[in-house]
Amino acid sequence: MVTSDPTMREASVPRIGLCQLTAAEDPETNLKLIREGVAAAAAEGARIVVFPEAAMARFGIPLGPVAQPLDGPWASTVAALAEEHGVVVVAGMFTPSPDGRVSNTLLVTGGGHHFGYDKIHLYDAFGFAESDTVAPGTAPVTFEVDGIMFGVATCYDIRFPELFRKLADDGADIVLVPTSWGAGEGKREQWEVLVRARALDSGCWVLGCGQADPATTSTPVNPKAPTGIGYSTVSDGFGRVHTQLGAGAELVVVDIDPAVSGKARAATGVLANRRL
């Protein structure tokens, strides 16, 4: 179930905003984008507002100078915005790591939450070495909003089905996947297949929220860095695509029925019939 009509919304169906944008290099500039996105999504009744990976500052710049702790000014400002609008915000940022690198962190804040998920699987692929500057996380993360369990994952995580099955085992019916997908031949096709495959693997709704393609606004970026292709995608646990955006900056607000996840798992048996 995906709809933007408030009159069709059931109490148990969360309304989620996906804010596809092109992040700038400056965290303060990106706070303005987040402020605008939260206000617009909240005005359409969103309970959760999702921004892409690296919403704090896009890839292709030194990350150490922009990294801040979860109690620093950037995350605190996002937390204040979430509280002001009565929503939960999920947004990609960078936090300091004890080993001198940074962590690629998803900030989850609002509604009594304020914590981070550190990306487990680092993008050491397609000629990019994220682990040179980013330390990996170790623990899957779930959280509850209005009685519904959510999981989170980040970009390259989506290539690893065991993470999504673990999130489902931990009770998640909906997985939010902020992303800054790398461009290249076949990469859009891989993204679309992977969103649907992880939904099928886990029986979860998978909501992938990506950085917009900077080429749509003629924004100069580091061509070697994964700075986004757009095409944020929503798939249910049957692998059906309900919503997909284009390449440019865009906001979509969707209603997601978590009961579909249970129906998908019962029909496919992908969790109950596992042997490995």
C-alpha positions in Angstrom: 0.0 0.0 0.0 1.5 3.3 -1.1 -0.6 6.4 -1.2 -0.3 10.1 -0.7 -4.0 10.7 0.2 -4.3 11.5 4.0 -7.9 10.3 4.0 -6.8 6.7 3.0 -4.2 6.4 5.8 -4.8 3.8 8.5 -3.6 4.4 12.1 -1.2 1.5 11.9 0.3 2.5 8.5 3.3 4.8 8.8 3.7 7.7 6.4 7.3 8.0 5.3 9.0 10.8 3.3 12.0 10.1 1.1 14.0 13.3 0.3 16.2 12.7 -2.7 18.7 15.5 -3.0 22.2 16.4 -4.1 24.2 17.2 -1.0 26.8 20.0 -1.1 30.3 19.8 0.4 29.4 22.1 3.3 27.4 20.6 6.2 25.7 24.0 7.0 24.4 24.2 3.4 23.0 20.7 3.7 21.2 21.6 7.0 19.2 24.0 4.9 18.2 21.2 2.6 17.3 19.0 5.5 15.3 21.8 7.1 13.3 22.3 3.8 12.8 18.5 3.4 11.6 17.9 6.9 9.1 20.8 6.7 7.8 19.7 3.3 7.4 16.0 4.3 5.8 16.9 7.7 3.4 19.1 5.9 2.2 16.0 4.0 1.8 14.1 7.2 5.1 12.1 7.2 6.0 10.5 10.5 9.5 9.5 9.4 11.6 11.6 7.0 14.5 9.9 5.3 17.5 11.6 3.7 20.4 9.9 1.7 23.7 8.6 2.8 26.3 11.5 3.1 23.5 14.0 3.5 25.9 15.9 5.9 28.5 16.3 3.2 28.9 14.5 -0.1 31.6 12.1 -1.0 34.7 13.2 -2.8 36.0 15.6 -0.2 38.2 15.0 2.9 35.7 13.6 5.5 37.8 14.0 8.7 37.3 17.8 8.8 33.5 17.6 8.5 32.9 14.6 10.9 31.1 15.4 14.2 29.9 13.3 17.1 26.2 12.5 17.6 26.0 15.2 20.3 27.7 17.8 18.0 26.1 20.8 16.5 25.1 19.2 13.2 23.2 16.2 14.6 21.8 18.4 17.4 20.3 20.8 14.8 18.7 17.9 12.9 17.3 16.6 16.3 15.8 20.0 16.9 14.2 20.0 13.5 12.7 16.5 14.1 11.3 17.6 17.4 9.9 20.9 16.0 7.9 19.0 13.3 7.1 15.9 15.4 8.9 13.4 13.1 11.7 10.9 13.2 14.6 11.8 10.9 17.1 9.4 9.3 20.0 11.0 7.6 23.6 10.1 6.6 26.4 11.8 8.4 30.1 11.2 9.4 31.2 10.7 12.9 34.8 10.5 14.3 36.3 7.0 14.7 38.8 6.2 17.4 41.3 4.9 14.8 41.6 8.3 13.1 39.2 7.5 10.3 35.5 8.4 10.3 32.4 6.3 10.6 29.7 6.4 7.9 26.8 6.9 10.2 23.0 7.0 9.8 21.6 9.5 12.4 18.2 8.4 13.7 16.7 11.2 15.8 13.3 12.4 17.0 10.4 10.8 18.8 12.6 9.8 21.8 15.4 8.5 19.6 18.9 9.8 19.1 21.5 7.3 18.0 23.5 6.2 15.0 24.0 3.1 12.8 27.6 2.8 11.5 27.7 1.3 8.0 28.9 -2.3 8.2 29.9 -3.1 4.6 32.3 -0.5 3.2 32.4 0.3 -0.5 35.7 -1.2 -1.5 34.5 -1.9 -5.1 34.3 -0.5 -8.6 37.7 1.2 -8.1 36.6 3.1 -4.9 38.2 2.3 -1.4 35.8 3.6 1.3 37.8 1.8 3.9 40.8 4.0 3.3 39.0 6.8 5.2 36.0 5.1 6.8 36.0 2.5 9.7 33.3 -0.2 9.5 30.5 -0.7 11.9 29.8 -4.0 13.5 26.2 -4.2 14.7 22.8 -4.2 12.9 20.3 -1.7 14.2 16.5 -1.7 14.6 14.2 0.8 16.2 10.5 1.2 16.9 8.2 4.0 15.9 4.5 3.8 16.8 4.7 0.1 17.5 6.3 -0.7 14.2 9.9 -2.1 13.9 12.3 -0.5 11.4 15.7 -1.6 10.3 18.4 0.5 8.7 21.2 -0.2 6.2 23.4 2.0 4.1 24.1 1.9 0.4 26.7 -1.0 -0.2 25.0 -2.9 2.6 22.3 -3.7 0.1 24.5 -6.2 -1.6 24.5 -8.4 1.5 21.3 -10.4 2.0 22.3 -11.8 5.4 22.1 -8.3 6.9 18.5 -7.9 5.8 17.6 -11.3 7.0 19.1 -10.4 10.4 17.0 -7.3 10.5 13.9 -9.3 9.8 14.9 -11.8 12.5 15.2 -8.8 14.8 11.6 -7.9 14.1 11.9 -5.3 11.3 9.1 -5.1 8.8 10.5 -2.0 7.0 14.1 -1.3 6.2 15.3 2.2 5.4 18.3 2.4 3.1 19.9 5.8 2.6 22.3 5.7 -0.3 24.8 7.6 -2.4 25.1 5.1 -5.2 28.1 5.2 -7.6 27.4 5.9 -11.2 28.6 3.7 -14.1 27.5 1.2 -16.7 24.8 -1.0 -15.3 24.7 0.6 -11.9 21.1 1.8 -12.1 20.0 -1.7 -13.1 22.0 -3.2 -10.2 20.4 -0.8 -7.7 16.9 -1.6 -8.9 17.5 -5.4 -8.7 19.1 -5.2 -5.3 16.3 -3.2 -3.7 13.8 -5.8 -4.9 16.0 -8.8 -4.1 16.6 -7.7 -0.5 12.9 -7.2 -0.1 12.3 -10.7 -1.3 15.1 -12.1 0.8 13.8 -10.7 4.0 10.1 -10.2 3.4 10.6 -6.6 4.4 9.6 -3.4 2.7 12.8 -1.9 1.5 12.9 1.9 1.0 16.0 3.1 -0.8 16.5 6.8 -0.6 19.4 8.0 -2.8 21.4 11.1 -3.6 20.1 12.7 -6.7 22.3 12.6 -9.8 24.4 15.8 -9.6 24.4 16.0 -13.4 20.7 17.0 -13.3 21.7 20.3 -11.8 25.2 20.6 -13.5 26.8 20.3 -10.1 30.5 19.6 -10.4 31.6 16.6 -8.3 34.6 14.3 -7.9 34.1 11.8 -10.8 35.7 9.0 -8.8 33.4 9.3 -5.8 29.9 7.8 -5.4 27.8 10.9 -5.5 24.4 9.5 -6.5 22.3 8.5 -9.5 18.8 9.1 -8.0 16.1 6.5 -8.6 15.0 6.1 -5.0 12.9 3.0 -4.9 10.2 1.4 -2.7 9.7 -2.3 -2.9 7.5 -4.6 -0.8 8.4 -8.1 0.4 7.0 -9.6 -2.8 9.5 -7.7 -4.8 6.9 -5.3 -6.3 8.1 -1.8 -6.9 5.5 0.6 -5.6 7.3 3.9 -6.1 10.4 5.0 -8.0 11.8 8.5 -8.4 13.8 9.9 -11.4 17.3 11.1 -11.4 16.8 14.6 -10.0 16.0 16.1 -6.6 12.5 15.1 -5.5 10.4 14.4 -2.4 7.9 11.6 -2.2 5.7 10.7 0.7 4.4 7.2 0.9 2.2 5.1 3.2 3.7 1.7 4.0 1.5 -1.1 5.3 3.7 -3.3 7.5 1.2 -6.2 7.4 2.3 -6.8 3.8 5.7 -8.0 5.2 4.1 -10.9 7.2 2.0 -11.9 4.1 5.1 -11.9 2.0 7.0 -14.1 4.4 4.1 -16.5 4.8 3.8 -16.8 1.0 7.5 -17.2 0.1 8.7 -19.0 3.1 12.2 -17.4 2.7 12.8 -17.1 6.4 11.0 -20.2 7.7 12.6 -22.5 5.1 16.2 -21.4 5.5 18.8 -24.1 5.9 22.0 -22.1 6.1 
